[in-house]
Amino acid sequence: MASLEDVPSETIMSELLRRLRCSTKPDKRLILIGPPGSGKGTQSPIIKDEYCLCHLATGDMLRAAVSSKTPLGIKAKEAMDQGALVSDDLVVGIIDEAMKKPSCQKGFILDGFPRTVAQAEKLDEMLKKQGVKVDKVLNFAIDDAILEERITGRWIHPSSGRTYHTKFAPPKVPGVDDVTGEPLIQRKDDTAAVLKSRLQAFHSQTEPVINYYSKKGIVASLHAEKQPKDVTEEVQKVLSS
């Protein structure tokens, strides 16, 4: 870790100001639920910055726990090496560990978990032991047909990461990057066949999670088909009420 003496004063001052601003924010523990392409990835950084929350993406946390060889990470790696799924208890344990970081002091955004009712129940049990609970579940509601148009129209330029969309942001020449003239590719996850299987999994496994939290009266359904800035406004209304 770098010595504070080596950190520029401007960096220290901006961090102090950020922490002062954050100290006035209410604690929030949020879950974002929605099918692939519904806009969770666009909205989560905005919510994170506005409310000074930590963003807990379970896939990233698992990889970090494995690479840093924490006790839970070692167990997770054993399961992965055997081709088995990492157990719900292990994932909840890794979330529990992550929540203890200073960056999670004001609360968290959970994205990608829980995917099943059993996971939601285990998460609630863990939070109850800490004397806290989920405050709000943001349901990114959107029609499957809109998702198919959004996702299957996406093309990328592999080396730069520039993204295009056949309808919403087409390249000047179909199938070709505007800058280099190199061919664009479609990621394997952005095909109609992959999307169909992912949506089936979402509807069968994850939609019941929305019903589970609806019974607790904490679900807010967003019109995720709207423009991102309009969805941001909806989110702000929900979280300020």
DRENDO-1510 file (C-alpha; in Angstrom, 1 decimal, always signed):
<recs>
REC; n; res; u; v; w
REC; 1; MET; +0.0; +0.0; +0.0 .
REC; 2; ALA; +1.3; +3.5; -1.0 .
REC; 3; SER; +2.2; +5.9; +1.8 .
REC; 4; LEU; -0.2; +8.8; +2.2 .
REC; 5; GLU; +2.9; +11.1; +1.8 .
REC; 6; ASP; +3.1; +9.9; -1.8 .
REC; 7; VAL; -0.6; +10.6; -2.6 .
REC; 8; PRO; -1.2; +14.0; -4.2 .
REC; 9; SER; -3.0; +16.5; -1.9 .
REC; 10; GLU; -5.7; +17.0; -4.5 .
REC; 11; THR; -6.5; +13.2; -4.4 .
REC; 12; ILE; -6.7; +13.3; -0.6 .
REC; 13; MET; -8.9; +16.4; -0.5 .
REC; 14; SER; -11.3; +15.1; -3.1 .
REC; 15; GLU; -11.6; +11.8; -1.2 .
REC; 16; LEU; -12.3; +13.7; +2.1 .
REC; 17; LEU; -14.9; +15.8; +0.3 .
REC; 18; ARG; -16.5; +12.6; -1.1 .
REC; 19; ARG; -16.6; +11.0; +2.3 .
REC; 20; LEU; -18.1; +14.1; +3.9 .
REC; 21; ARG; -20.8; +14.1; +1.2 .
REC; 22; CYS; -21.4; +10.4; +1.7 .
REC; 23; SER; -21.8; +10.8; +5.5 .
REC; 24; THR; -25.1; +12.7; +4.9 .
REC; 25; LYS; -26.5; +9.9; +2.7 .
REC; 26; PRO; -29.0; +7.4; +4.2 .
REC; 27; ASP; -27.9; +3.7; +4.3 .
REC; 28; LYS; -29.4; +1.6; +1.5 .
REC; 29; ARG; -29.2; -2.1; +0.8 .
REC; 30; LEU; -30.5; -2.7; -2.8 .
REC; 31; ILE; -31.0; -5.6; -5.1 .
REC; 32; LEU; -31.2; -5.1; -8.9 .
REC; 33; ILE; -33.2; -7.8; -10.7 .
REC; 34; GLY; -33.8; -7.9; -14.4 .
REC; 35; PRO; -33.1; -10.1; -17.5 .
REC; 36; PRO; -29.9; -9.7; -19.6 .
REC; 37; GLY; -30.0; -6.4; -21.5 .
REC; 38; SER; -32.5; -4.7; -19.2 .
REC; 39; GLY; -30.1; -1.9; -18.2 .
REC; 40; LYS; -29.0; -2.9; -14.7 .
REC; 41; GLY; -25.3; -2.4; -15.8 .
REC; 42; THR; -26.1; +1.1; -17.0 .
REC; 43; GLN; -27.9; +2.2; -13.8 .
REC; 44; SER; -25.8; +0.5; -11.1 .
REC; 45; PRO; -22.8; +2.8; -11.3 .
REC; 46; ILE; -25.1; +5.9; -11.2 .
REC; 47; ILE; -26.8; +4.5; -8.1 .
REC; 48; LYS; -23.5; +3.5; -6.5 .
REC; 49; ASP; -22.0; +7.1; -6.9 .
REC; 50; GLU; -25.2; +8.9; -5.9 .
REC; 51; TYR; -25.7; +7.0; -2.7 .
REC; 52; CYS; -22.1; +6.0; -1.9 .
REC; 53; LEU; -22.8; +2.3; -2.0 .
REC; 54; CYS; -20.6; -0.6; -2.9 .
REC; 55; HIS; -21.5; -2.7; -6.0 .
REC; 56; LEU; -21.4; -6.4; -5.2 .
REC; 57; ALA; -21.3; -8.4; -8.4 .
REC; 58; THR; -21.1; -12.0; -7.3 .
REC; 59; GLY; -19.1; -13.2; -10.3 .
REC; 60; ASP; -16.4; -10.6; -9.6 .
REC; 61; MET; -16.4; -11.3; -5.9 .
REC; 62; LEU; -16.0; -15.1; -6.5 .
REC; 63; ARG; -13.0; -14.5; -8.8 .
REC; 64; ALA; -11.5; -12.0; -6.3 .
REC; 65; ALA; -11.9; -14.5; -3.4 .
REC; 66; VAL; -10.4; -17.3; -5.4 .
REC; 67; SER; -7.4; -15.2; -6.5 .
REC; 68; SER; -6.7; -13.8; -3.0 .
REC; 69; LYS; -7.0; -17.4; -1.6 .
REC; 70; THR; -9.4; -16.5; +1.2 .
REC; 71; PRO; -10.7; -19.6; +3.1 .
REC; 72; LEU; -14.1; -19.2; +1.2 .
REC; 73; GLY; -12.2; -18.6; -2.0 .
REC; 74; ILE; -10.2; -21.8; -1.6 .
REC; 75; LYS; -13.5; -23.8; -1.1 .
REC; 76; ALA; -15.1; -22.0; -4.1 .
REC; 77; LYS; -12.0; -23.0; -6.3 .
REC; 78; GLU; -12.3; -26.6; -5.2 .
REC; 79; ALA; -16.0; -26.6; -6.4 .
REC; 80; MET; -15.1; -24.9; -9.6 .
REC; 81; ASP; -12.2; -27.3; -10.3 .
REC; 82; GLN; -14.5; -30.3; -9.9 .
REC; 83; GLY; -17.0; -28.6; -12.4 .
REC; 84; ALA; -19.5; -28.2; -9.6 .
REC; 85; LEU; -21.6; -25.1; -8.9 .
REC; 86; VAL; -20.4; -22.9; -6.0 .
REC; 87; SER; -22.9; -23.5; -3.1 .
REC; 88; ASP; -25.4; -20.8; -2.1 .
REC; 89; ASP; -23.9; -20.9; +1.4 .
REC; 90; LEU; -20.4; -20.1; +0.0 .
REC; 91; VAL; -21.7; -17.2; -2.2 .
REC; 92; VAL; -23.6; -15.7; +0.8 .
REC; 93; GLY; -20.4; -16.1; +2.9 .
REC; 94; ILE; -18.4; -14.2; +0.3 .
REC; 95; ILE; -21.1; -11.5; +0.2 .
REC; 96; ASP; -21.0; -11.4; +4.0 .
REC; 97; GLU; -17.2; -10.9; +3.9 .
REC; 98; ALA; -17.4; -8.2; +1.2 .
REC; 99; MET; -20.0; -6.2; +3.1 .
REC; 100; LYS; -17.5; -5.6; +5.9 .
REC; 101; LYS; -15.3; -3.5; +3.7 .
REC; 102; PRO; -15.2; +0.3; +4.5 .
REC; 103; SER; -16.6; +1.0; +1.0 .
REC; 104; CYS; -19.8; -0.9; +2.0 .
REC; 105; GLN; -20.4; +1.2; +5.1 .
REC; 106; LYS; -23.4; +3.0; +3.6 .
REC; 107; GLY; -24.9; -0.1; +2.1 .
REC; 108; PHE; -24.6; -2.1; -1.1 .
REC; 109; ILE; -26.1; -2.9; -4.5 .
REC; 110; LEU; -26.4; -6.6; -5.3 .
REC; 111; ASP; -26.5; -7.5; -9.0 .
REC; 112; GLY; -26.7; -11.1; -10.2 .
REC; 113; PHE; -27.7; -12.5; -6.8 .
REC; 114; PRO; -30.1; -13.8; -5.6 .
REC; 115; ARG; -31.1; -15.7; -8.7 .
REC; 116; THR; -33.4; -18.2; -6.8 .
REC; 117; VAL; -35.8; -18.0; -3.9 .
REC; 118; ALA; -33.5; -20.3; -1.9 .
REC; 119; GLN; -30.7; -17.8; -2.4 .
REC; 120; ALA; -32.9; -14.9; -1.3 .
REC; 121; GLU; -33.9; -16.8; +1.9 .
REC; 122; LYS; -30.2; -17.5; +2.7 .
REC; 123; LEU; -29.3; -13.8; +2.0 .
REC; 124; ASP; -32.1; -12.6; +4.3 .
REC; 125; GLU; -30.9; -15.0; +7.1 .
REC; 126; MET; -27.4; -13.6; +6.8 .
REC; 127; LEU; -28.5; -10.0; +6.9 .
REC; 128; LYS; -30.9; -10.7; +9.8 .
REC; 129; LYS; -27.8; -11.9; +11.9 .
REC; 130; GLN; -26.3; -8.5; +11.2 .
REC; 131; GLY; -29.4; -6.7; +12.2 .
REC; 132; VAL; -30.1; -5.3; +8.8 .
REC; 133; LYS; -32.3; -6.1; +5.8 .
REC; 134; VAL; -32.8; -5.4; +2.1 .
REC; 135; ASP; -34.4; -2.0; +1.7 .
REC; 136; LYS; -35.5; -2.1; -1.9 .
REC; 137; VAL; -35.6; -4.4; -4.9 .
REC; 138; LEU; -35.5; -2.7; -8.2 .
REC; 139; ASN; -37.2; -4.8; -10.8 .
REC; 140; PHE; -36.1; -3.9; -14.4 .
REC; 141; ALA; -39.3; -4.9; -16.1 .
REC; 142; ILE; -39.1; -5.2; -19.9 .
REC; 143; ASP; -40.7; -7.2; -22.7 .
REC; 144; ASP; -38.7; -10.1; -24.1 .
REC; 145; ALA; -39.2; -8.9; -27.7 .
REC; 146; ILE; -37.6; -5.5; -26.8 .
REC; 147; LEU; -34.7; -7.3; -25.3 .
REC; 148; GLU; -34.2; -9.4; -28.4 .
REC; 149; GLU; -34.0; -6.3; -30.5 .
REC; 150; ARG; -31.6; -4.6; -28.1 .
REC; 151; ILE; -29.2; -7.5; -27.7 .
REC; 152; THR; -29.1; -9.3; -31.0 .
REC; 153; GLY; -28.5; -5.9; -32.8 .
REC; 154; ARG; -25.2; -5.4; -30.8 .
REC; 155; TRP; -21.9; -5.6; -32.6 .
REC; 156; ILE; -18.4; -4.7; -31.3 .
REC; 157; HIS; -15.0; -3.9; -32.6 .
REC; 158; PRO; -12.9; -6.4; -30.7 .
REC; 159; SER; -9.6; -4.5; -30.3 .
REC; 160; SER; -11.0; -1.2; -29.2 .
REC; 161; GLY; -14.3; -2.3; -27.5 .
REC; 162; ARG; -16.3; +0.2; -29.6 .
REC; 163; THR; -19.9; -0.9; -29.7 .
REC; 164; TYR; -22.5; -0.5; -32.4 .
REC; 165; HIS; -26.2; -1.4; -32.8 .
REC; 166; THR; -27.8; -2.2; -36.1 .
REC; 167; LYS; -30.8; +0.0; -35.2 .
REC; 168; PHE; -29.8; +2.4; -32.5 .
REC; 169; ALA; -26.2; +3.2; -33.3 .
REC; 170; PRO; -25.3; +1.7; -36.7 .
REC; 171; PRO; -21.8; +1.9; -38.1 .
REC; 172; LYS; -21.3; +4.0; -41.3 .
REC; 173; VAL; -20.8; +0.9; -43.3 .
REC; 174; PRO; -22.7; -2.3; -42.1 .
REC; 175; GLY; -20.4; -4.8; -40.3 .
REC; 176; VAL; -17.3; -2.5; -40.3 .
REC; 177; ASP; -15.7; -0.3; -37.6 .
REC; 178; ASP; -16.0; +3.4; -38.3 .
REC; 179; VAL; -12.4; +4.2; -37.3 .
REC; 180; THR; -10.3; +1.3; -38.5 .
REC; 181; GLY; -12.5; -0.2; -41.2 .
REC; 182; GLU; -11.9; -3.6; -39.5 .
REC; 183; PRO; -14.8; -6.1; -39.3 .
REC; 184; LEU; -17.2; -6.1; -36.3 .
REC; 185; ILE; -18.1; -9.2; -34.4 .
REC; 186; GLN; -21.1; -10.3; -32.4 .
REC; 187; ARG; -20.4; -11.8; -29.0 .
REC; 188; LYS; -21.6; -15.3; -28.5 .
REC; 189; ASP; -23.9; -14.1; -25.7 .
REC; 190; ASP; -25.6; -11.6; -28.0 .
REC; 191; THR; -27.2; -14.2; -30.3 .
REC; 192; ALA; -30.9; -15.0; -30.3 .
REC; 193; ALA; -30.3; -18.6; -29.3 .
REC; 194; VAL; -28.2; -17.7; -26.2 .
REC; 195; LEU; -30.6; -15.0; -25.2 .
REC; 196; LYS; -33.5; -17.4; -25.5 .
REC; 197; SER; -31.9; -19.8; -23.0 .
REC; 198; ARG; -30.9; -17.0; -20.6 .
REC; 199; LEU; -34.4; -15.6; -20.7 .
REC; 200; GLN; -35.9; -19.0; -20.0 .
REC; 201; ALA; -33.6; -19.4; -17.0 .
REC; 202; PHE; -34.6; -15.9; -15.8 .
REC; 203; HIS; -38.3; -16.5; -16.1 .
REC; 204; SER; -38.2; -19.9; -14.4 .
REC; 205; GLN; -35.7; -19.2; -11.6 .
REC; 206; THR; -35.5; -15.5; -11.0 .
REC; 207; GLU; -39.0; -14.2; -11.5 .
REC; 208; PRO; -40.2; -16.1; -8.4 .
REC; 209; VAL; -37.6; -14.0; -6.4 .
REC; 210; ILE; -39.5; -10.8; -7.4 .
REC; 211; ASN; -42.7; -12.4; -6.0 .
REC; 212; TYR; -40.8; -13.4; -2.8 .
REC; 213; TYR; -39.7; -9.8; -2.2 .
REC; 214; SER; -43.1; -8.4; -3.4 .
REC; 215; LYS; -44.7; -10.1; -0.4 .
REC; 216; LYS; -42.4; -8.0; +1.8 .
REC; 217; GLY; -43.6; -4.9; +0.1 .
REC; 218; ILE; -40.1; -3.7; -1.1 .
REC; 219; VAL; -40.2; -4.2; -4.9 .
REC; 220; ALA; -40.3; -1.2; -7.2 .
REC; 221; SER; -40.9; -2.1; -10.9 .
REC; 222; LEU; -39.2; +0.2; -13.4 .
REC; 223; HIS; -40.1; +0.8; -17.0 .
REC; 224; ALA; -36.8; -0.6; -18.3 .
REC; 225; GLU; -37.7; -0.2; -22.0 .
REC; 226; LYS; -37.4; +3.6; -21.6 .
REC; 227; GLN; -34.3; +5.7; -22.4 .
REC; 228; PRO; -31.5; +5.3; -19.8 .
REC; 229; LYS; -31.9; +8.9; -18.5 .
REC; 230; ASP; -35.6; +8.3; -18.0 .
REC; 231; VAL; -34.9; +5.1; -16.1 .
REC; 232; THR; -32.4; +7.0; -14.0 .
REC; 233; GLU; -35.1; +9.5; -13.1 .
REC; 234; GLU; -37.5; +6.6; -12.1 .
REC; 235; VAL; -34.8; +5.1; -9.9 .
REC; 236; GLN; -34.1; +8.4; -8.1 .
REC; 237; LYS; -37.9; +8.9; -7.4 .
REC; 238; VAL; -38.1; +5.4; -6.0 .
REC; 239; LEU; -35.0; +5.7; -3.8 .
REC; 240; SER; -35.9; +9.2; -2.5 .
REC; 241; SER; -39.4; +8.2; -1.4 .
</recs>
